[in-house]
């Protein structure tokens, strides 16, 4: 497997570090953020967004 380096400035690296998940390699991270088919993960959402999703699911279930 060949390897390469991609030079980025420090502020860009800091932003990428914030998006990278624990235990994820840089290759895995870059594949995830560049994939168009990646599903939304629970950890990607805020607590408020998760609460809203759960409320909408409950409303949907009650309407049937």
PDB file with SEQRES, HELIX, SHEET and CRYST1 records, atoms N, CA, C and O in Angstrom:
SEQRES   1 A   64  UNK UNK UNK UNK UNK UNK UNK UNK UNK UNK UNK UNK UNK          
SEQRES   2 A   64  UNK UNK UNK UNK UNK UNK UNK UNK UNK UNK UNK UNK UNK          
SEQRES   3 A   64  UNK UNK UNK UNK UNK UNK UNK UNK UNK UNK UNK UNK UNK          
SEQRES   4 A   64  UNK UNK UNK UNK UNK UNK UNK UNK UNK UNK UNK UNK UNK          
SEQRES   5 A   64  UNK UNK UNK UNK UNK UNK UNK UNK UNK UNK UNK UNK              
HELIX    1 AA1 UNK A   10  UNK A   19  1                                  10    
HELIX    2 AA2 UNK A   26  UNK A   34  1                                   9    
HELIX    3 AA3 UNK A   42  UNK A   44  5                                   3    
HELIX    4 AA4 UNK A   47  UNK A   63  1                                  17    
CRYST1    1.000    1.000    1.000  90.00  90.00  90.00 P 1           1          
ATOM      1  N   UNK A   1       0.846  -1.168   0.000  1.00  0.00           N  
ATOM      2  CA  UNK A   1       0.000   0.000   0.000  1.00  0.00           C  
ATOM      3  C   UNK A   1       0.893   1.232   0.000  1.00  0.00           C  
ATOM      4  O   UNK A   1       1.806   1.356   0.816  1.00  0.00           O  
ATOM      5  N   UNK A   2       0.619   2.127  -0.915  1.00  0.00           N  
ATOM      6  CA  UNK A   2       1.432   3.338  -0.951  1.00  0.00           C  
ATOM      7  C   UNK A   2       0.862   4.368   0.009  1.00  0.00           C  
ATOM      8  O   UNK A   2      -0.327   4.342   0.327  1.00  0.00           O  
ATOM      9  N   UNK A   3       1.709   5.270   0.466  1.00  0.00           N  
ATOM     10  CA  UNK A   3       1.303   6.310   1.407  1.00  0.00           C  
ATOM     11  C   UNK A   3       1.654   7.657   0.820  1.00  0.00           C  
ATOM     12  O   UNK A   3       2.552   7.782  -0.013  1.00  0.00           O  
ATOM     13  N   UNK A   4       0.933   8.654   1.269  1.00  0.00           N  
ATOM     14  CA  UNK A   4       1.202  10.012   0.804  1.00  0.00           C  
ATOM     15  C   UNK A   4       0.949  10.987   1.949  1.00  0.00           C  
ATOM     16  O   UNK A   4       0.283  10.654   2.929  1.00  0.00           O  
ATOM     17  N   UNK A   5       1.474  12.163   1.814  1.00  0.00           N  
ATOM     18  CA  UNK A   5       1.240  13.227   2.788  1.00  0.00           C  
ATOM     19  C   UNK A   5       0.477  14.348   2.104  1.00  0.00           C  
ATOM     20  O   UNK A   5       0.704  14.650   0.932  1.00  0.00           O  
ATOM     21  N   UNK A   6      -0.429  14.958   2.852  1.00  0.00           N  
ATOM     22  CA  UNK A   6      -1.189  16.086   2.331  1.00  0.00           C  
ATOM     23  C   UNK A   6      -0.940  17.273   3.256  1.00  0.00           C  
ATOM     24  O   UNK A   6      -1.407  17.269   4.396  1.00  0.00           O  
ATOM     25  N   UNK A   7      -0.225  18.274   2.798  1.00  0.00           N  
ATOM     26  CA  UNK A   7       0.054  19.414   3.663  1.00  0.00           C  
ATOM     27  C   UNK A   7      -1.205  20.266   3.858  1.00  0.00           C  
ATOM     28  O   UNK A   7      -1.881  20.631   2.896  1.00  0.00           O  
ATOM     29  N   UNK A   8      -1.503  20.573   5.123  1.00  0.00           N  
ATOM     30  CA  UNK A   8      -2.611  21.472   5.477  1.00  0.00           C  
ATOM     31  C   UNK A   8      -2.112  22.410   6.566  1.00  0.00           C  
ATOM     32  O   UNK A   8      -1.187  22.080   7.308  1.00  0.00           O  
ATOM     33  N   UNK A   9      -2.731  23.579   6.655  1.00  0.00           N  
ATOM     34  CA  UNK A   9      -2.292  24.487   7.710  1.00  0.00           C  
ATOM     35  C   UNK A   9      -2.866  24.035   9.057  1.00  0.00           C  
ATOM     36  O   UNK A   9      -3.753  23.183   9.106  1.00  0.00           O  
ATOM     37  N   UNK A  10      -2.366  24.599  10.121  1.00  0.00           N  
ATOM     38  CA  UNK A  10      -2.709  24.154  11.472  1.00  0.00           C  
ATOM     39  C   UNK A  10      -4.197  24.305  11.785  1.00  0.00           C  
ATOM     40  O   UNK A  10      -4.782  23.432  12.426  1.00  0.00           O  
ATOM     41  N   UNK A  11      -4.809  25.391  11.343  1.00  0.00           N  
ATOM     42  CA  UNK A  11      -6.234  25.583  11.633  1.00  0.00           C  
ATOM     43  C   UNK A  11      -7.092  24.541  10.912  1.00  0.00           C  
ATOM     44  O   UNK A  11      -8.103  24.091  11.451  1.00  0.00           O  
ATOM     45  N   UNK A  12      -6.697  24.161   9.710  1.00  0.00           N  
ATOM     46  CA  UNK A  12      -7.418  23.108   8.992  1.00  0.00           C  
ATOM     47  C   UNK A  12      -7.256  21.778   9.710  1.00  0.00           C  
ATOM     48  O   UNK A  12      -8.225  21.034   9.864  1.00  0.00           O  
ATOM     49  N   UNK A  13      -6.059  21.476  10.143  1.00  0.00           N  
ATOM     50  CA  UNK A  13      -5.803  20.229  10.885  1.00  0.00           C  
ATOM     51  C   UNK A  13      -6.633  20.195  12.164  1.00  0.00           C  
ATOM     52  O   UNK A  13      -7.178  19.148  12.515  1.00  0.00           O  
ATOM     53  N   UNK A  14      -6.737  21.315  12.860  1.00  0.00           N  
ATOM     54  CA  UNK A  14      -7.545  21.379  14.078  1.00  0.00           C  
ATOM     55  C   UNK A  14      -9.016  21.084  13.783  1.00  0.00           C  
ATOM     56  O   UNK A  14      -9.672  20.364  14.535  1.00  0.00           O  
ATOM     57  N   UNK A  15      -9.529  21.642  12.685  1.00  0.00           N  
ATOM     58  CA  UNK A  15     -10.924  21.395  12.310  1.00  0.00           C  
ATOM     59  C   UNK A  15     -11.137  19.922  11.959  1.00  0.00           C  
ATOM     60  O   UNK A  15     -12.155  19.335  12.327  1.00  0.00           O  
ATOM     61  N   UNK A  16     -10.185  19.333  11.255  1.00  0.00           N  
ATOM     62  CA  UNK A  16     -10.295  17.917  10.903  1.00  0.00           C  
ATOM     63  C   UNK A  16     -10.234  17.039  12.144  1.00  0.00           C  
ATOM     64  O   UNK A  16     -10.964  16.052  12.244  1.00  0.00           O  
ATOM     65  N   UNK A  17      -9.366  17.392  13.092  1.00  0.00           N  
ATOM     66  CA  UNK A  17      -9.270  16.636  14.345  1.00  0.00           C  
ATOM     67  C   UNK A  17     -10.608  16.606  15.084  1.00  0.00           C  
ATOM     68  O   UNK A  17     -10.960  15.594  15.690  1.00  0.00           O  
ATOM     69  N   UNK A  18     -11.348  17.703  15.035  1.00  0.00           N  
ATOM     70  CA  UNK A  18     -12.646  17.770  15.705  1.00  0.00           C  
ATOM     71  C   UNK A  18     -13.678  16.857  15.047  1.00  0.00           C  
ATOM     72  O   UNK A  18     -14.572  16.345  15.720  1.00  0.00           O  
ATOM     73  N   UNK A  19     -13.560  16.654  13.749  1.00  0.00           N  
ATOM     74  CA  UNK A  19     -14.509  15.812  13.020  1.00  0.00           C  
ATOM     75  C   UNK A  19     -14.165  14.329  13.069  1.00  0.00           C  
ATOM     76  O   UNK A  19     -15.039  13.475  12.918  1.00  0.00           O  
ATOM     77  N   UNK A  20     -12.903  14.034  13.278  1.00  0.00           N  
ATOM     78  CA  UNK A  20     -12.423  12.644  13.287  1.00  0.00           C  
ATOM     79  C   UNK A  20     -12.916  11.942  14.539  1.00  0.00           C  
ATOM     80  O   UNK A  20     -12.837  12.493  15.637  1.00  0.00           O  
ATOM     81  N   UNK A  21     -13.421  10.736  14.379  1.00  0.00           N  
ATOM     82  CA  UNK A  21     -13.943   9.966  15.502  1.00  0.00           C  
ATOM     83  C   UNK A  21     -12.836   9.207  16.217  1.00  0.00           C  
ATOM     84  O   UNK A  21     -11.821   8.849  15.618  1.00  0.00           O  
ATOM     85  N   UNK A  22     -13.047   8.967  17.515  1.00  0.00           N  
ATOM     86  CA  UNK A  22     -12.072   8.203  18.293  1.00  0.00           C  
ATOM     87  C   UNK A  22     -11.864   6.829  17.666  1.00  0.00           C  
ATOM     88  O   UNK A  22     -12.823   6.163  17.278  1.00  0.00           O  
ATOM     89  N   UNK A  23     -10.625   6.418  17.572  1.00  0.00           N  
ATOM     90  CA  UNK A  23     -10.291   5.103  17.040  1.00  0.00           C  
ATOM     91  C   UNK A  23     -10.309   5.028  15.518  1.00  0.00           C  
ATOM     92  O   UNK A  23     -10.002   3.980  14.949  1.00  0.00           O  
ATOM     93  N   UNK A  24     -10.661   6.110  14.859  1.00  0.00           N  
ATOM     94  CA  UNK A  24     -10.734   6.140  13.410  1.00  0.00           C  
ATOM     95  C   UNK A  24      -9.365   6.532  12.843  1.00  0.00           C  
ATOM     96  O   UNK A  24      -8.753   7.494  13.305  1.00  0.00           O  
ATOM     97  N   UNK A  25      -8.893   5.794  11.852  1.00  0.00           N  
ATOM     98  CA  UNK A  25      -7.639   6.175  11.204  1.00  0.00           C  
ATOM     99  C   UNK A  25      -7.916   7.364  10.279  1.00  0.00           C  
ATOM    100  O   UNK A  25      -9.065   7.650   9.945  1.00  0.00           O  
ATOM    101  N   UNK A  26      -6.856   8.040   9.878  1.00  0.00           N  
ATOM    102  CA  UNK A  26      -7.052   9.161   8.960  1.00  0.00           C  
ATOM    103  C   UNK A  26      -7.621   8.681   7.640  1.00  0.00           C  
ATOM    104  O   UNK A  26      -8.443   9.369   7.036  1.00  0.00           O  
ATOM    105  N   UNK A  27      -7.203   7.520   7.186  1.00  0.00           N  
ATOM    106  CA  UNK A  27      -7.734   6.976   5.939  1.00  0.00           C  
ATOM    107  C   UNK A  27      -9.228   6.699   6.078  1.00  0.00           C  
ATOM    108  O   UNK A  27     -10.008   7.051   5.193  1.00  0.00           O  
ATOM    109  N   UNK A  28      -9.631   6.071   7.184  1.00  0.00           N  
ATOM    110  CA  UNK A  28     -11.055   5.806   7.427  1.00  0.00           C  
ATOM    111  C   UNK A  28     -11.849   7.107   7.495  1.00  0.00           C  
ATOM    112  O   UNK A  28     -12.936   7.212   6.927  1.00  0.00           O  
ATOM    113  N   UNK A  29     -11.301   8.089   8.190  1.00  0.00           N  
ATOM    114  CA  UNK A  29     -11.964   9.383   8.311  1.00  0.00           C  
ATOM    115  C   UNK A  29     -12.182  10.025   6.944  1.00  0.00           C  
ATOM    116  O   UNK A  29     -13.288  10.462   6.625  1.00  0.00           O  
ATOM    117  N   UNK A  30     -11.119  10.078   6.137  1.00  0.00           N  
ATOM    118  CA  UNK A  30     -11.228  10.718   4.829  1.00  0.00           C  
ATOM    119  C   UNK A  30     -12.199   9.978   3.915  1.00  0.00           C  
ATOM    120  O   UNK A  30     -12.930  10.600   3.144  1.00  0.00           O  
ATOM    121  N   UNK A  31     -12.203   8.661   4.001  1.00  0.00           N  
ATOM    122  CA  UNK A  31     -13.170   7.890   3.213  1.00  0.00           C  
ATOM    123  C   UNK A  31     -14.595   8.191   3.672  1.00  0.00           C  
ATOM    124  O   UNK A  31     -15.501   8.321   2.848  1.00  0.00           O  
ATOM    125  N   UNK A  32     -14.794   8.300   4.989  1.00  0.00           N  
ATOM    126  CA  UNK A  32     -16.130   8.582   5.532  1.00  0.00           C  
ATOM    127  C   UNK A  32     -16.621   9.954   5.087  1.00  0.00           C  
ATOM    128  O   UNK A  32     -17.749  10.079   4.612  1.00  0.00           O  
ATOM    129  N   UNK A  33     -15.803  10.970   5.231  1.00  0.00           N  
ATOM    130  CA  UNK A  33     -16.273  12.322   4.917  1.00  0.00           C  
ATOM    131  C   UNK A  33     -16.371  12.582   3.417  1.00  0.00           C  
ATOM    132  O   UNK A  33     -17.015  13.546   3.003  1.00  0.00           O  
ATOM    133  N   UNK A  34     -15.752  11.751   2.605  1.00  0.00           N  
ATOM    134  CA  UNK A  34     -15.858  11.937   1.157  1.00  0.00           C  
ATOM    135  C   UNK A  34     -16.855  10.983   0.516  1.00  0.00           C  
ATOM    136  O   UNK A  34     -17.119  11.079  -0.682  1.00  0.00           O  
ATOM    137  N   UNK A  35     -17.410  10.068   1.297  1.00  0.00           N  
ATOM    138  CA  UNK A  35     -18.384   9.123   0.773  1.00  0.00           C  
ATOM    139  C   UNK A  35     -19.748   9.787   0.639  1.00  0.00           C  
ATOM    140  O   UNK A  35     -20.180  10.516   1.532  1.00  0.00           O  
ATOM    141  N   UNK A  36     -20.408   9.540  -0.453  1.00  0.00           N  
ATOM    142  CA  UNK A  36     -21.758  10.061  -0.642  1.00  0.00           C  
ATOM    143  C   UNK A  36     -22.799   9.099  -0.089  1.00  0.00           C  
ATOM    144  O   UNK A  36     -23.971   9.458   0.014  1.00  0.00           O  
ATOM    145  N   UNK A  37     -22.398   7.893   0.266  1.00  0.00           N  
ATOM    146  CA  UNK A  37     -23.332   6.874   0.731  1.00  0.00           C  
ATOM    147  C   UNK A  37     -23.290   6.657   2.234  1.00  0.00           C  
ATOM    148  O   UNK A  37     -23.968   5.763   2.740  1.00  0.00           O  
ATOM    149  N   UNK A  38     -22.521   7.440   2.952  1.00  0.00           N  
ATOM    150  CA  UNK A  38     -22.353   7.245   4.399  1.00  0.00           C  
ATOM    151  C   UNK A  38     -23.650   7.581   5.134  1.00  0.00           C  
ATOM    152  O   UNK A  38     -24.183   8.681   4.983  1.00  0.00           O  
ATOM    153  N   UNK A  39     -24.156   6.641   5.926  1.00  0.00           N  
ATOM    154  CA  UNK A  39     -25.365   6.933   6.703  1.00  0.00           C  
ATOM    155  C   UNK A  39     -25.056   7.901   7.849  1.00  0.00           C  
ATOM    156  O   UNK A  39     -23.909   8.030   8.276  1.00  0.00           O  
ATOM    157  N   UNK A  40     -26.077   8.561   8.325  1.00  0.00           N  
ATOM    158  CA  UNK A  40     -25.921   9.432   9.486  1.00  0.00           C  
ATOM    159  C   UNK A  40     -25.781   8.542  10.715  1.00  0.00           C  
ATOM    160  O   UNK A  40     -26.556   7.604  10.903  1.00  0.00           O  
ATOM    161  N   UNK A  41     -24.807   8.836  11.534  1.00  0.00           N  
ATOM    162  CA  UNK A  41     -24.598   8.083  12.770  1.00  0.00           C  
ATOM    163  C   UNK A  41     -25.134   8.877  13.946  1.00  0.00           C  
ATOM    164  O   UNK A  41     -25.159  10.108  13.927  1.00  0.00           O  
ATOM    165  N   UNK A  42     -25.558   8.157  14.964  1.00  0.00           N  
ATOM    166  CA  UNK A  42     -26.097   8.803  16.159  1.00  0.00           C  
ATOM    167  C   UNK A  42     -25.111   9.820  16.730  1.00  0.00           C  
ATOM    168  O   UNK A  42     -25.518  10.897  17.165  1.00  0.00           O  
ATOM    169  N   UNK A  43     -23.831   9.493  16.732  1.00  0.00           N  
ATOM    170  CA  UNK A  43     -22.814  10.393  17.289  1.00  0.00           C  
ATOM    171  C   UNK A  43     -22.636  11.670  16.472  1.00  0.00           C  
ATOM    172  O   UNK A  43     -22.033  12.633  16.946  1.00  0.00           O  
ATOM    173  N   UNK A  44     -23.161  11.681  15.235  1.00  0.00           N  
ATOM    174  CA  UNK A  44     -23.046  12.853  14.387  1.00  0.00           C  
ATOM    175  C   UNK A  44     -24.082  13.929  14.719  1.00  0.00           C  
ATOM    176  O   UNK A  44     -23.972  15.065  14.257  1.00  0.00           O  
ATOM    177  N   UNK A  45     -25.091  13.568  15.525  1.00  0.00           N  
ATOM    178  CA  UNK A  45     -26.202  14.466  15.805  1.00  0.00           C  
ATOM    179  C   UNK A  45     -26.149  15.015  17.220  1.00  0.00           C  
ATOM    180  O   UNK A  45     -25.649  14.359  18.134  1.00  0.00           O  
ATOM    181  N   UNK A  46     -26.664  16.211  17.391  1.00  0.00           N  
ATOM    182  CA  UNK A  46     -26.746  16.804  18.732  1.00  0.00           C  
ATOM    183  C   UNK A  46     -27.869  16.127  19.513  1.00  0.00           C  
ATOM    184  O   UNK A  46     -28.724  15.459  18.931  1.00  0.00           O  
ATOM    185  N   UNK A  47     -27.861  16.302  20.827  1.00  0.00           N  
ATOM    186  CA  UNK A  47     -28.933  15.749  21.666  1.00  0.00           C  
ATOM    187  C   UNK A  47     -30.280  16.328  21.258  1.00  0.00           C  
ATOM    188  O   UNK A  47     -31.285  15.617  21.239  1.00  0.00           O  
ATOM    189  N   UNK A  48     -30.302  17.611  20.934  1.00  0.00           N  
ATOM    190  CA  UNK A  48     -31.559  18.250  20.508  1.00  0.00           C  
ATOM    191  C   UNK A  48     -32.088  17.613  19.224  1.00  0.00           C  
ATOM    192  O   UNK A  48     -33.286  17.359  19.101  1.00  0.00           O  
ATOM    193  N   UNK A  49     -31.202  17.360  18.278  1.00  0.00           N  
ATOM    194  CA  UNK A  49     -31.615  16.735  17.024  1.00  0.00           C  
ATOM    195  C   UNK A  49     -32.131  15.329  17.268  1.00  0.00           C  
ATOM    196  O   UNK A  49     -33.136  14.928  16.681  1.00  0.00           O  
ATOM    197  N   UNK A  50     -31.456  14.572  18.128  1.00  0.00           N  
ATOM    198  CA  UNK A  50     -31.913  13.216  18.451  1.00  0.00           C  
ATOM    199  C   UNK A  50     -33.281  13.240  19.114  1.00  0.00           C  
ATOM    200  O   UNK A  50     -34.139  12.420  18.791  1.00  0.00           O  
ATOM    201  N   UNK A  51     -33.493  14.172  20.039  1.00  0.00           N  
ATOM    202  CA  UNK A  51     -34.796  14.289  20.702  1.00  0.00           C  
ATOM    203  C   UNK A  51     -35.892  14.595  19.696  1.00  0.00           C  
ATOM    204  O   UNK A  51     -36.975  14.013  19.760  1.00  0.00           O  
ATOM    205  N   UNK A  52     -35.621  15.498  18.772  1.00  0.00           N  
ATOM    206  CA  UNK A  52     -36.610  15.861  17.750  1.00  0.00           C  
ATOM    207  C   UNK A  52     -36.932  14.671  16.855  1.00  0.00           C  
ATOM    208  O   UNK A  52     -38.092  14.451  16.506  1.00  0.00           O  
ATOM    209  N   UNK A  53     -35.925  13.912  16.488  1.00  0.00           N  
ATOM    210  CA  UNK A  53     -36.140  12.716  15.664  1.00  0.00           C  
ATOM    211  C   UNK A  53     -37.017  11.719  16.407  1.00  0.00           C  
ATOM    212  O   UNK A  53     -37.957  11.167  15.833  1.00  0.00           O  
ATOM    213  N   UNK A  54     -36.715  11.484  17.683  1.00  0.00           N  
ATOM    214  CA  UNK A  54     -37.516  10.547  18.473  1.00  0.00           C  
ATOM    215  C   UNK A  54     -38.968  11.010  18.580  1.00  0.00           C  
ATOM    216  O   UNK A  54     -39.887  10.197  18.475  1.00  0.00           O  
ATOM    217  N   UNK A  55     -39.179  12.305  18.785  1.00  0.00           N  
ATOM    218  CA  UNK A  55     -40.545  12.835  18.855  1.00  0.00           C  
ATOM    219  C   UNK A  55     -41.277  12.616  17.534  1.00  0.00           C  
ATOM    220  O   UNK A  55     -42.446  12.230  17.531  1.00  0.00           O  
ATOM    221  N   UNK A  56     -40.612  12.856  16.433  1.00  0.00           N  
ATOM    222  CA  UNK A  56     -41.232  12.655  15.124  1.00  0.00           C  
ATOM    223  C   UNK A  56     -41.567  11.196  14.867  1.00  0.00           C  
ATOM    224  O   UNK A  56     -42.601  10.888  14.272  1.00  0.00           O  
ATOM    225  N   UNK A  57     -40.704  10.300  15.309  1.00  0.00           N  
ATOM    226  CA  UNK A  57     -40.986   8.867  15.158  1.00  0.00           C  
ATOM    227  C   UNK A  57     -42.221   8.497  15.959  1.00  0.00           C  
ATOM    228  O   UNK A  57     -43.088   7.778  15.461  1.00  0.00           O  
ATOM    229  N   UNK A  58     -42.315   8.978  17.195  1.00  0.00           N  
ATOM    230  CA  UNK A  58     -43.486   8.690  18.034  1.00  0.00           C  
ATOM    231  C   UNK A  58     -44.764   9.238  17.400  1.00  0.00           C  
ATOM    232  O   UNK A  58     -45.780   8.544  17.360  1.00  0.00           O  
ATOM    233  N   UNK A  59     -44.722  10.478  16.905  1.00  0.00           N  
ATOM    234  CA  UNK A  59     -45.896  11.072  16.236  1.00  0.00           C  
ATOM    235  C   UNK A  59     -46.297  10.220  15.033  1.00  0.00           C  
ATOM    236  O   UNK A  59     -47.480   9.974  14.796  1.00  0.00           O  
ATOM    237  N   UNK A  60     -45.318   9.786  14.299  1.00  0.00           N  
ATOM    238  CA  UNK A  60     -45.582   8.969  13.118  1.00  0.00           C  
ATOM    239  C   UNK A  60     -46.245   7.648  13.504  1.00  0.00           C  
ATOM    240  O   UNK A  60     -47.194   7.211  12.853  1.00  0.00           O  
ATOM    241  N   UNK A  61     -45.748   7.021  14.554  1.00  0.00           N  
ATOM    242  CA  UNK A  61     -46.321   5.742  14.994  1.00  0.00           C  
ATOM    243  C   UNK A  61     -47.761   5.914  15.461  1.00  0.00           C  
ATOM    244  O   UNK A  61     -48.612   5.068  15.187  1.00  0.00           O  
ATOM    245  N   UNK A  62     -48.035   7.011  16.168  1.00  0.00           N  
ATOM    246  CA  UNK A  62     -49.397   7.244  16.665  1.00  0.00           C  
ATOM    247  C   UNK A  62     -50.370   7.529  15.534  1.00  0.00           C  
ATOM    248  O   UNK A  62     -51.565   7.264  15.668  1.00  0.00           O  
ATOM    249  N   UNK A  63     -49.885   8.057  14.438  1.00  0.00           N  
ATOM    250  CA  UNK A  63     -50.781   8.406  13.328  1.00  0.00           C  
ATOM    251  C   UNK A  63     -51.252   7.188  12.551  1.00  0.00           C  
ATOM    252  O   UNK A  63     -52.194   7.291  11.765  1.00  0.00           O  
ATOM    253  N   UNK A  64     -50.625   6.046  12.750  1.00  0.00           N  
ATOM    254  CA  UNK A  64     -51.042   4.824  12.053  1.00  0.00           C  
ATOM    255  C   UNK A  64     -52.013   4.122  12.875  1.00  0.00           C  
ATOM    256  O   UNK A  64     -52.502   3.063  12.483  1.00  0.00           O  
TER     257      UNK A  64                                                      
END                                                                             
